[in-house]
Amino acid sequence: MFKKIVALCLVAIALTLTGCVSVGGGLQSFVDTTDGYEFLYPNGWIEVKVSDGPDVVFHDLVEATENVSVVISPMVEEKTLSDLGTPTDVGYRLSKNAIAPKDSGREAELVNAEAREYKTKTYYKLEYAVKLADGRERHNLASVAVSRGKLFTINISTTEKRWEKVNDKFQQVINSFSVY
């Protein structure tokens, strides 16, 4: 009888502890079934409502300039990501049109560009060093994918000063991005 009680207590404790563990160690899940994408974002970040901009934005409560956003753009239905060019081609275009557009005072250097396959979809993973007009430096990671005639872009950003500290977690966020 005592063994059964101990076994039941151990099962109850294990189930309780399992419920306390977050996805991806310090990351939470965001799923948009309407637009068809999902990703993980850091614990302690909150959603910010924006109009006429990204589909969704989260930012850190403590480091308010750290943020992650998803932008959805229309495309010609038949186009694929590779039709848009190589990862480097798309990375340069994204830097000129979105990260550091003309007359923004920002400069963006494409540090790395690579392709990856996940569940039959191609994703381009891009990394940027960004210099703002006031001289501050930032670090951005982005991933782009095409699905159902739309171009999906996720971008996560921090100051260059904090980059080394958050690099691993930000890589997890970018690698978790999935469209369907």
Order of alpha helices (4+ residues) and beta strands (2+ residues): alpha-beta-beta-beta-beta-beta-alpha-beta-beta-beta-beta-alpha-beta
